[in-house]
Amino acid sequence: MKHFVKNGLLVLILLPPLFTEAQLKNTVQKPVMTYPETKKTATKDDYFGTEVADPYRWLEDDRSAETKQWVNAQNVLTQKYMGQIPYRNQIKTRLTQLMNYEKYSQPFKEGDYTYFYKNTGLQNQSVLYRQKDGGEQEVFLDPNTFSKDATTSMAGVHFCKDGSLLAYQLSEGGSDWRKVVVLKASDKSVLGDTLIDVKFSGIAWKGTEGFYYSSYDKPKDGSQLSGMTDQHKLYYHKLGTPQTADKLIFGGSQTPRRYVGAGLTEDERYLVISAANSTSGNELYIQDLSVPDAAIVNVVANFEKDHEIICNVGSKLYIFTSLDAPNGRIVTVDAADPVPENWWVLIKETENVLRPSTGGGKLFANYIRDAVSMVLQYTMEGKLEHEVKLPGIGTASGFSGKIADKALYYTFTSYVYPATIFKYAVADGKSEVYRKSGVDFNPENYESTQVFYTSKDGTKVPMILTYKKGLVLNGKNPTVLYGYGGFNVSLTPAFSTSNIILLDHGGIYAVANLRGGGEYGEQWHLAGTKLQKQNVFDDFIAAAEYLISHKYTAAAYLACMGGSNGGLLVGAAMTQRPELFKVAFPAVGVMDMLRYHKFTAGAGWSFDYGTSADSKEMFGYLYKYSPVHALRAGVKYPATLVTTADHDDRVVPAHSFKFAATLQEKQAGTAPVLISIQTNAGHGAGKPTDKAIEEIADRWAFLFYNMGLDYKP
């Protein structure tokens, strides 16, 4: 998935700490943990002459009756433990109050209508509305009606250029395999058959005739985890024809690529194809659709760098690229011969990471500067017009639209600034509030500050700390340290309603911008990959040490948290330095570094991780930090709540299951090791709101309880 602001009054009123000494002593007797019996087998593998035991390999089969029985037993244990925490329901009640407010998305214009998503407060999923200028709002699509249990979600809506037709994707039960439904916008009638077995795809319309989409060959039943998704295929679907007649445009066995995506330029002249074999870097192709049977032309064949055609003016292509510019630049070239040798630099690379967008006939350069946003507006000729005046120091996203748009929209947020939508006048650069957040939160009572600390090898790393004003540095503040550190992902400031629970109880939310992320460009990313992955863990550990040494907190009140690659981060940090953390929250983590690449899309992560098959050196490096293998008997690890999905066709559950089983076996002392199987965890797919609130409440209850703290509403 940045910096700070003292949104402050001139007079600062110091508040007393919300946890008293008496409250720091939990009087509730914690139960002795008795874990469900977990079978061990004699399964072993040989890696370059090193024999590695894998006694819980059987848990990789998340569809077996035996695994389901184990999961059910773990869930019973988890719910029994959570149920005896005296203030769990109070936290849930408070979260329900906090989350019950109207939420809106940025609006977008399609045809005669303006569309936007809206959630009235506690709806399971946001509803797509539309309205004509000056007209009444009307419900267009309500995904809450798609299934009784709210686990079928609308995963993307794609309109044709004139807004008369749209295709939307359906995700059932959180699966990555989607269905595509086509509607006539005027009356919402379904056109043609629903497409099935679509995965990792966008939708790119060609007029009103049909659209491009991507997918893989569907694995056979029973092989959803072991079936490799390594040959993505780009298809063209013509309306009114069966899916079996769809034409293969690119990919498959002739040009095997793990990820293939497509889009059309706004004038629909060029089909743009992006092809990649890992999560970093991509090839770029174009096809001139104005020329019958035109060939697909390779623009740039470099797999190591990132490239994107952001717009065109006639045959002039505008390309964002990191080729010869690790932080990104914008170049132009004529589509007749678009190879890099002919590129002309329009906006040069700077010391800050560039994320561009276009709209209203302008170019917008959204730079990440020390993990916060700075936005510059340029003409299409590359002339700087002005810096966009943002409402504060934080994250701005948006500034995109059609060429003819007079106004654009962007969302601004920070850790103490609830997400607010602004309307931006392209002509004069003025912003006005379009939708203000309705959350019950007063930014004047809180502050965020950015600090820079030193990692093990001397590297300076930024971290943003958020807390209530008047915080006393007494080493007793409950603190959550969050990180990611991978896949070129930048952690920039974003408001989270759930964090109010922590902040209002004297807590600190700390986000470290670790190497492996994208905050400082390509070199920052590469410094946290493959044989340098330990840098990421060192950065995170150094952040914990900084918080302790500067009296923000102490090990007894420090929790570490992260999801997916961040789940790996937490798993590695807690196994390498268990004494630093009282509580750990590894969510949907990549925990078995020796086998992650053997399943579905896992091999696509190898750019960041490397694999155990690459070399003896790479195997040894992965084996050393792999969380499942790094756990040692007789060590007192933090109280750990392992969260994973109840459905995932990638292999995340297997990692979490094996890690939890191993940790339960190895754990010394009384700190609990629980596994929470959560609805569609890690997907952002359909999830009942009450279930989501309950899962967040469990997290905070687990944290307070295991730090020996009381919760007061």
C-alpha positions in Angstrom: 0.0 0.0 0.0 3.8 9.7 4.9 4.6 13.0 7.2 3.5 15.6 9.7 1.5 18.0 10.8 0.7 19.6 13.9 -2.9 20.6 13.2 -2.9 22.6 16.3 -4.4 25.2 18.4 -2.1 28.0 19.5 -2.6 26.9 23.1 -1.6 23.3 23.7 -3.5 21.7 26.6 -1.6 18.8 28.1 -3.8 15.8 28.8 -3.1 13.2 31.5 -2.3 9.6 30.3 -5.4 7.6 29.8 -3.8 4.4 31.3 -3.2 4.7 35.1 -0.7 2.6 37.0 -3.6 0.6 38.4 -4.9 -0.1 34.9 -1.5 -1.4 33.9 -2.1 -4.4 36.0 -4.7 -6.7 34.5 -6.6 -8.4 37.3 -8.2 -11.0 35.0 -6.5 -14.4 35.3 -5.4 -15.5 31.9 -6.2 -19.1 31.0 -3.5 -21.7 30.4 -3.5 -22.4 26.7 -4.3 -25.9 25.6 -4.0 -26.1 21.8 -5.8 -28.5 19.4 -3.7 -31.5 18.6 -1.9 -31.0 15.3 -0.6 -34.1 13.5 3.0 -34.2 12.5 4.4 -36.2 9.6 7.8 -37.3 8.5 7.7 -35.1 5.3 11.2 -33.8 4.3 12.8 -32.1 1.3 16.3 -31.9 0.1 17.7 -28.5 -0.9 21.2 -28.6 -2.2 22.1 -31.3 0.2 20.3 -29.8 3.2 17.4 -31.8 4.5 14.5 -29.7 5.7 11.6 -31.2 7.7 8.1 -30.1 6.8 5.9 -31.9 9.4 2.8 -29.7 8.7 2.8 -30.1 4.9 -0.6 -31.6 5.1 -2.1 -28.2 6.1 -1.3 -26.9 2.6 -4.4 -28.7 1.4 -6.9 -26.3 2.7 -9.8 -28.2 1.0 -9.2 -31.5 2.9 -11.6 -32.6 5.6 -8.6 -33.0 8.0 -7.5 -29.4 7.5 -11.1 -28.1 7.9 -11.4 -30.1 11.2 -8.2 -28.5 12.4 -9.3 -25.0 11.4 -12.6 -25.5 13.1 -10.9 -26.5 16.3 -8.6 -23.5 16.1 -11.6 -21.2 15.6 -13.3 -22.6 18.7 -10.2 -21.9 20.7 -9.8 -18.4 19.4 -13.4 -17.5 20.1 -13.3 -19.0 23.6 -10.2 -16.9 24.3 -11.7 -13.7 22.9 -15.0 -14.3 24.7 -13.4 -14.1 28.1 -11.8 -10.7 27.5 -14.1 -8.4 29.7 -14.2 -5.4 27.4 -14.3 -7.1 24.0 -18.0 -6.2 23.5 -17.4 -2.6 24.6 -14.8 -2.2 21.9 -17.1 -3.6 19.3 -19.9 -1.2 20.4 -17.5 1.8 20.1 -16.2 0.6 16.7 -19.8 0.3 15.5 -20.5 3.9 16.5 -17.3 5.2 14.9 -17.9 3.4 11.6 -21.5 4.4 11.3 -21.2 7.5 9.0 -21.8 8.2 5.3 -18.9 7.4 3.0 -18.5 8.5 -0.6 -16.1 7.9 -3.4 -14.8 10.4 -5.9 -17.4 11.0 -8.6 -16.8 10.2 -12.3 -18.7 11.2 -15.4 -20.0 8.6 -17.9 -22.3 9.7 -20.6 -25.1 11.9 -19.2 -24.6 10.7 -15.7 -22.2 11.3 -12.8 -21.6 8.1 -10.9 -20.3 7.7 -7.3 -20.2 5.0 -4.6 -21.9 5.7 -1.3 -22.2 3.7 2.0 -24.9 5.0 4.4 -22.8 3.9 7.3 -22.9 0.2 8.2 -23.9 -1.3 4.8 -21.9 -4.4 4.0 -20.8 -2.9 0.6 -20.9 0.5 -0.9 -23.7 1.1 -3.5 -23.1 2.6 -6.9 -25.3 5.7 -7.4 -25.8 8.0 -10.4 -27.5 11.3 -11.1 -27.9 13.8 -13.9 -26.9 17.4 -13.4 -29.4 18.9 -10.9 -31.3 15.6 -10.8 -32.1 13.2 -8.0 -29.7 10.5 -6.9 -30.7 7.0 -7.9 -29.3 3.6 -7.0 -27.6 2.1 -10.1 -26.0 -1.1 -8.7 -26.4 -2.4 -5.2 -23.9 -5.3 -4.5 -25.6 -5.9 -1.2 -28.3 -7.6 -3.1 -25.9 -10.0 -4.9 -25.8 -12.6 -2.1 -27.5 -13.2 1.2 -24.3 -13.5 3.2 -22.6 -10.4 1.6 -19.7 -12.3 0.3 -20.3 -11.6 -3.4 -18.9 -8.3 -4.3 -18.6 -6.0 -7.3 -15.0 -6.1 -8.1 -14.8 -3.4 -10.9 -17.1 -1.3 -13.1 -16.0 -0.4 -16.6 -18.0 1.9 -19.0 -17.6 2.2 -22.8 -16.6 5.6 -24.0 -20.1 7.0 -24.5 -21.3 5.6 -21.2 -24.1 3.6 -22.8 -22.7 0.2 -21.8 -20.8 -1.2 -18.9 -19.2 -4.4 -17.7 -18.8 -5.2 -14.1 -16.9 -8.0 -12.4 -18.3 -10.2 -9.6 -16.1 -11.9 -7.0 -17.8 -14.7 -5.1 -16.5 -15.6 -1.7 -13.4 -13.6 -2.1 -12.1 -15.6 -5.0 -9.7 -14.1 -7.6 -11.8 -15.9 -10.3 -14.4 -13.5 -11.5 -17.6 -13.3 -13.6 -18.2 -10.4 -16.0 -21.8 -9.1 -16.5 -22.6 -6.6 -19.3 -25.4 -4.1 -18.9 -27.1 -1.4 -20.9 -26.8 1.7 -18.8 -30.1 3.3 -19.7 -32.3 0.5 -18.2 -29.7 -1.8 -16.6 -30.8 -4.8 -18.8 -28.2 -7.6 -19.1 -26.7 -8.0 -22.6 -25.5 -11.4 -23.7 -24.0 -14.1 -21.6 -22.1 -13.7 -18.4 -18.4 -14.4 -18.9 -16.8 -16.8 -16.4 -13.4 -17.8 -15.1 -11.8 -14.3 -15.5 -8.8 -13.6 -13.3 -6.5 -10.6 -12.7 -8.2 -8.6 -15.4 -9.3 -5.2 -16.3 -11.9 -4.4 -19.0 -11.1 -2.3 -22.0 -14.0 -1.4 -24.3 -13.7 -1.0 -28.1 -16.6 1.3 -29.0 -19.8 -0.5 -28.2 -18.8 -3.6 -30.1 -16.9 -5.5 -27.4 -14.1 -5.4 -25.0 -10.7 -6.8 -24.1 -10.1 -8.9 -20.9 -7.5 -11.2 -19.4 -7.5 -14.6 -17.8 -5.7 -17.9 -17.3 -6.8 -21.5 -18.1 -8.9 -22.6 -15.1 -7.1 -25.3 -13.0 -8.9 -28.6 -12.7 -11.0 -29.2 -9.6 -8.8 -30.1 -6.6 -5.7 -28.3 -8.0 -6.7 -24.7 -7.3 -3.6 -24.2 -5.1 -1.1 -26.2 -7.1 -2.3 -25.1 -10.6 0.3 -22.5 -11.8 -1.0 -19.2 -13.2 1.9 -18.5 -15.4 0.4 -18.0 -18.8 -2.0 -15.0 -18.8 -4.0 -14.5 -22.0 -5.6 -11.3 -23.4 -8.9 -11.9 -25.2 -11.3 -9.9 -27.2 -15.0 -10.5 -26.6 -17.5 -9.4 -29.2 -21.0 -8.7 -27.8 -23.6 -11.1 -28.9 -21.1 -14.0 -29.3 -20.3 -16.9 -26.9 -17.2 -16.7 -24.7 -15.9 -19.8 -26.5 -15.6 -17.7 -29.6 -13.4 -15.0 -27.9 -10.3 -14.2 -29.9 -6.9 -14.6 -28.3 -5.0 -11.3 -28.9 -1.8 -11.8 -26.9 -0.2 -14.2 -24.4 -0.6 -17.9 -24.0 1.9 -20.4 -25.1 3.2 -18.3 -28.0 4.2 -15.3 -25.9 4.0 -16.7 -22.3 3.7 -13.9 -19.7 2.5 -14.3 -16.1 0.6 -11.0 -16.2 -1.0 -9.4 -19.2 -3.3 -6.3 -19.1 -4.8 -4.0 -21.7 -6.3 -0.6 -22.1 -7.3 1.8 -24.9 -6.3 5.4 -25.3 -9.1 7.8 -24.7 -9.6 8.3 -28.5 -9.7 4.5 -28.8 -7.0 4.6 -31.5 -4.5 2.5 -29.7 -4.7 -0.7 -27.8 -2.0 -0.7 -25.1 -0.8 -4.0 -23.8 1.4 -4.4 -20.7 3.1 -7.8 -20.1 5.1 -8.9 -17.1 6.6 -12.0 -15.5 6.9 -10.6 -12.0 5.4 -7.9 -9.8 8.1 -5.4 -10.9 8.8 -4.3 -14.5 6.9 -4.8 -17.7 7.0 -4.8 -21.4 4.9 -2.4 -23.4 3.1 -3.0 -26.7 0.6 -1.0 -28.9 -1.7 -1.8 -31.8 -3.1 0.9 -34.0 -6.8 0.0 -34.2 -7.4 2.6 -36.9 -5.5 0.4 -39.3 -7.2 -2.9 -40.3 -5.2 -5.9 -39.1 -2.4 -3.8 -37.8 0.5 -5.6 -36.1 1.1 -5.5 -32.4 4.2 -3.3 -32.0 6.7 -3.7 -29.2 7.4 -0.2 -27.6 9.8 -1.3 -25.0 11.0 -4.9 -24.2 12.7 -4.2 -20.9 11.2 -6.4 -18.1 13.2 -4.8 -15.4 11.7 -1.3 -15.5 8.1 0.0 -15.3 6.5 1.6 -18.3 3.0 3.0 -18.9 1.3 4.9 -21.8 -0.6 7.5 -19.8 -2.2 9.3 -22.8 -1.8 10.3 -26.4 -2.4 13.3 -28.7 -2.9 11.9 -32.2 0.1 9.7 -32.9 2.1 11.3 -30.1 2.4 8.9 -27.1 3.0 10.1 -23.6 4.9 7.4 -21.6 5.8 7.2 -18.0 8.9 5.1 -17.5 11.6 4.2 -15.0 14.1 3.2 -17.8 17.2 5.2 -17.2 15.3 7.1 -14.5 14.8 5.0 -11.3 12.4 7.6 -9.8 10.4 7.9 -13.0 10.1 10.4 -15.9 7.6 11.3 -18.7 8.7 10.9 -22.3 7.0 11.4 -25.7 7.4 9.5 -29.0 5.6 9.1 -32.3 3.7 5.8 -32.4 5.0 5.1 -35.9 8.4 4.2 -34.4 8.0 4.2 -30.6 11.2 2.5 -29.5 13.3 4.0 -26.6 15.9 5.4 -29.0 13.3 7.8 -30.3 12.0 9.0 -26.9 12.1 12.7 -26.1 12.1 13.7 -22.4 9.2 15.8 -21.5 9.4 15.8 -17.6 12.8 14.9 -16.2 13.5 12.6 -13.4 13.9 14.2 -10.0 15.0 13.1 -6.6 11.4 12.3 -5.7 9.4 9.3 -6.9 6.9 10.2 -9.7 3.3 9.0 -10.1 1.7 10.7 -13.0 -2.0 11.2 -14.1 -3.8 13.2 -16.8 -7.1 15.1 -17.0 -8.6 18.3 -18.2 -5.9 18.5 -20.9 -3.1 18.7 -18.3 -0.4 16.5 -16.9 -0.2 16.0 -13.2 3.1 14.9 -11.5 2.3 13.5 -8.1 5.6 13.2 -6.3 6.3 11.3 -3.1 8.7 13.4 -1.1 9.7 11.8 2.2 6.5 9.6 1.9 4.1 12.5 1.5 2.5 14.0 -1.6 3.5 17.0 -3.7 1.5 17.6 -6.9 2.7 19.7 -9.9 0.5 20.7 -12.9 2.0 20.8 -16.4 0.8 21.6 -19.8 0.8 18.9 -22.4 4.0 20.5 -23.8 5.8 19.9 -20.5 5.6 23.5 -19.1 5.2 23.7 -15.4 2.2 25.8 -14.5 2.1 25.6 -10.7 2.2 23.4 -7.6 -1.2 22.3 -6.5 -2.0 23.7 -3.0 -3.0 20.8 -0.9 -4.9 21.1 2.4 -2.0 19.8 4.5 0.8 17.3 4.6 -0.4 13.9 3.7 -1.5 11.8 0.7 -3.4 13.2 -2.4 -4.8 10.8 -4.9 -6.9 11.5 -8.0 -6.3 14.3 -10.5 -7.4 12.1 -13.4 -10.2 12.4 -15.9 -11.0 12.9 -19.5 -9.3 15.5 -21.8 -12.4 17.7 -21.9 -13.1 17.8 -18.2 -13.1 21.3 -16.7 -13.0 20.0 -13.1 -11.2 17.0 -11.6 -11.4 15.4 -8.2 -8.9 14.3 -5.7 -8.9 12.8 -2.2 -6.7 14.0 0.6 -5.9 12.2 3.8 -3.4 11.7 6.5 -3.2 9.8 9.7 -5.0 12.7 11.5 -7.1 13.9 8.5 -10.1 11.8 7.5 -10.4 11.2 3.8 -11.9 14.3 2.2 -12.9 14.7 -1.5 -11.9 18.0 -3.2 -13.1 19.4 -6.5 -10.3 20.9 -8.4 -10.7 23.6 -11.1 -8.1 22.9 -13.8 -8.1 26.5 -15.2 -7.2 28.3 -12.0 -5.9 25.5 -9.8 -8.3 26.2 -7.0 -9.7 23.5 -4.7 -12.9 23.3 -2.8 -14.3 20.7 -0.5 -16.7 18.4 -2.3 -17.4 15.7 0.3 -16.2 16.0 3.9 -15.8 12.9 6.0 -18.6 12.4 8.6 -16.5 10.4 11.0 -16.6 11.4 14.7 -13.0 12.6 14.9 -11.6 16.0 15.7 -8.1 16.4 14.1 -7.3 19.3 16.4 -6.9 16.8 19.3 -4.3 14.7 17.6 -0.9 15.1 15.9 1.4 13.2 13.6 5.1 13.8 13.4 7.8 12.3 11.2 11.1 11.1 12.6 14.2 9.7 10.9 16.0 6.8 12.7 19.1 4.9 11.9 19.0 1.3 10.7 21.6 -1.4 11.4 23.8 -0.5 8.4 23.5 3.3 9.0 20.6 3.9 6.6 18.2 6.7 7.6 14.6 5.5 7.6 11.5 7.7 8.0 8.7 6.8 10.4 5.5 8.7 11.2 4.1 8.6 14.7 0.5 9.5 15.4 -1.0 10.1 18.9 -3.2 12.4 21.0 -1.7 15.8 21.8 -0.2 15.9 25.2 1.4 12.5 25.0 3.8 11.9 27.9 7.0 10.0 26.9 7.1 7.7 29.9 7.8 4.4 28.1 4.3 3.1 28.9 2.3 4.1 25.9 0.7 1.1 24.0 2.1 1.3 20.6 1.5 -0.5 17.2 4.4 -0.5 14.8 3.2 -1.1 11.3 5.2 -1.9 8.2 5.3 -3.5 4.7 8.7 -3.1 3.0 8.2 -4.8 -0.3 7.1 -4.9 -4.0 7.8 -1.2 -4.5 4.7 -0.3 -2.4 4.8 3.1 -0.7 3.1 3.5 2.7 1.7 7.0 2.6 -0.5 8.7 5.3 -4.0 7.4 5.3 -6.7 7.8 8.0 -8.1 4.7 9.6 -11.3 4.8 11.7 -10.3 1.7 13.6 -7.1 3.3 14.9 -9.2 5.8 17.0 -9.6 3.0 19.5 -5.8 3.0 20.1 -5.3 6.7 19.9 -8.1 7.5 22.3 -6.5 5.2 24.9 -3.1 6.9 25.1 -1.7 4.8 22.2 0.7 5.5 19.4 0.3 4.3 15.8 3.8 4.2 14.2 4.3 3.5 10.4 7.9 2.9 9.3 8.8 3.4 5.6 11.1 0.5 5.2 13.4 -0.4 2.4 11.8 -2.7 -0.2 9.0 -0.1 -0.6 8.8 2.6 -3.2 9.0 5.7 -1.1 12.5 6.6 -2.5 12.4 4.9 -5.9 13.9 1.9 -7.4 17.1 1.8 -5.4 15.1 1.9 -2.1 13.0 -1.0 -3.5 15.9 -3.1 -4.6 17.7 -2.6 -1.3 15.0 -4.8 0.3 14.8 -7.6 -2.2 16.4 -11.1 -2.6 19.8 -11.3 -0.9 19.1 -7.9 0.7 15.7 -8.7 2.2 17.2 -8.8 5.7 17.5 -5.0 5.3 13.7 -4.8 5.6 13.7 -6.7 8.8 16.6 -4.7 10.2 14.8 -1.4 9.4 11.7 -2.7 11.2 13.6 -3.9 14.3 15.5 -0.5 14.4 12.2 1.3 14.4 11.1 -0.8 17.4 14.4 0.0 19.2 14.0 3.7 18.4 10.5 3.8 19.9 11.8 2.1 23.1 15.0 4.1 23.4 13.1 7.4 23.0 10.6 6.5 25.7 7.6 6.4 23.4 6.9 2.9 24.6 8.6 -0.2 26.0 8.8 -3.8 24.9 5.9 -4.6 27.3 3.6 -2.2 25.4 4.8 -2.7 21.8 3.0 -4.6 19.1 4.1 -5.3 15.5 1.6 -5.5 12.7 1.6 -6.2 9.0 -0.3 -8.0 6.2 0.7 -10.1 3.2 4.4 -9.2 2.6 3.9 -7.2 5.9 2.8 -10.5 7.5 6.2 -12.0 6.4 7.8 -8.9 8.0 6.1 -9.5 11.3 6.9 -13.2 11.2 10.6 -12.5 10.6 10.9 -9.7 13.2 9.2 -11.7 15.9 11.4 -14.7 15.3 14.6 -12.7 15.1 13.9 -10.4 18.1 11.0 -11.9 20.1 11.9 -9.9 23.2 11.2 -6.6 21.4 7.4 -7.2 21.1 4.6 -8.0 23.5 2.1 -8.7 20.8 2.3 -9.7 17.1 -0.3 -9.5 14.4 1.0 -11.3 11.3 -1.9 -11.2 8.7 -2.2 -13.3 5.6 1.6 -13.6 5.6 4.0 -15.3 3.3 5.6 -17.6 5.9 7.1 -20.5 4.2 9.8 -19.0 2.0 11.0 -22.3 0.7 7.7 -23.3 -1.0 5.7 -20.1 -1.7 6.6 -20.1 -5.4 5.2 -23.6 -6.0 1.6 -22.5 -5.9 -0.6 -20.4 -8.3 0.6 -16.9 -8.5 3.4 -17.3 -6.0 6.2 -17.5 -8.6 5.4 -13.9 -9.5 6.7 -12.8 -6.2 10.2 -14.1 -7.0 11.5 -10.7 -8.2 11.4 -9.5 -4.6 12.1 -12.8 -2.8 14.1 -15.1 -5.0 13.3 -18.8 -4.7 14.8 -21.8 -2.9 15.5 -23.3 -6.4 17.6 -20.4 -7.6 20.9 -21.4 -6.0 22.4 -22.8 -2.9 23.1 -19.3 -1.7 19.5 -18.1 -2.2 18.1 -21.2 -0.5 20.4 -20.7 2.5 19.4 -17.0 2.7 15.6 -17.8 2.6 15.9 -20.7 5.0 17.6 -18.5 7.6 14.7 -16.0 7.8 11.7 -18.0 6.7 9.3 -17.6 9.6 8.1 -21.2 9.7 11.7 -22.5 9.8 13.1 -19.8 12.1 10.9 -20.6 15.1 12.9 -22.3 17.9 11.7 -24.4 20.8 11.9 -22.9 24.3 11.6 -19.3 23.2 9.1 -16.9 24.6 7.5 -15.4 21.6 5.0 -12.5 21.7 1.3 -13.1 22.2 0.3 -13.7 18.5 -2.9 -13.5 16.6 -2.4 -15.0 13.2 -5.0 -13.9 10.7 -5.8 -15.4 7.3 -8.6 -15.8 4.8 -11.3 -18.3 4.9 -11.0 -18.6 1.1 -8.0 -17.9 -1.0 -6.9 -19.6 -4.2 -3.3 -18.5 -3.9 -1.9 -20.3 -0.9 -2.0 -17.7 1.9 -4.0 -20.0 4.3 -1.4 -22.7 4.1 1.4 -20.3 5.2 -0.7 -19.1 8.1 -1.8 -22.6 9.1 1.8 -23.9 9.1 3.2 -20.9 11.0 0.5 -21.0 13.7 0.9 -24.8 14.2 4.7 -24.5 14.4 4.5 -21.5 16.8 2.0 -23.3 19.1 4.5 -26.2 19.2 7.5 -24.1 19.9 6.1 -21.4 22.2 7.5 -21.2 25.7 5.7 -19.4 28.5 2.0 -18.4 28.7 1.6 -16.0 25.8 -1.2 -17.2 23.6 -0.9 -18.2 19.9 -4.3 -17.9 18.2 -5.3 -18.2 14.6 -8.3 -16.2 13.3 -9.8 -17.4 10.0 -11.4 -14.2 8.7 -14.0 -13.6 6.0 -12.1 -12.8 2.8 -9.1 -11.5 4.7 -6.6 -9.7 2.5 -8.9 -9.4 -0.5 -11.0 -6.3 0.1 -13.9 -8.4 -1.3 -17.4 -8.7 0.1 -17.5 -9.0 3.9 -20.4 -8.4 6.3 -19.8 -5.2 8.2 -20.7 -6.6 11.6 -18.1 -9.4 10.9 -15.4 -6.9 9.9 -16.1 -4.9 13.1 -15.9 -8.0 15.2 -12.6 -8.9 13.7 -11.1 -5.4 14.4 -12.6 -5.5 17.9 -10.8 -8.8 18.5 -7.5 -7.3 17.4 -7.7 -4.4 19.9 -9.1 -6.6 22.7 -6.2 -9.0 22.1 -3.7 -6.2 22.2 -5.0 -4.5 25.4 -5.5 -7.7 27.2 -2.1 -9.1 26.5 -0.4 -5.8 27.5 -2.3 -5.9 30.8 -4.4 -2.8 30.1 -8.0 -2.0 30.7 -10.3 -0.5 28.1 -12.5 2.4 29.1 -15.2 3.6 26.6 
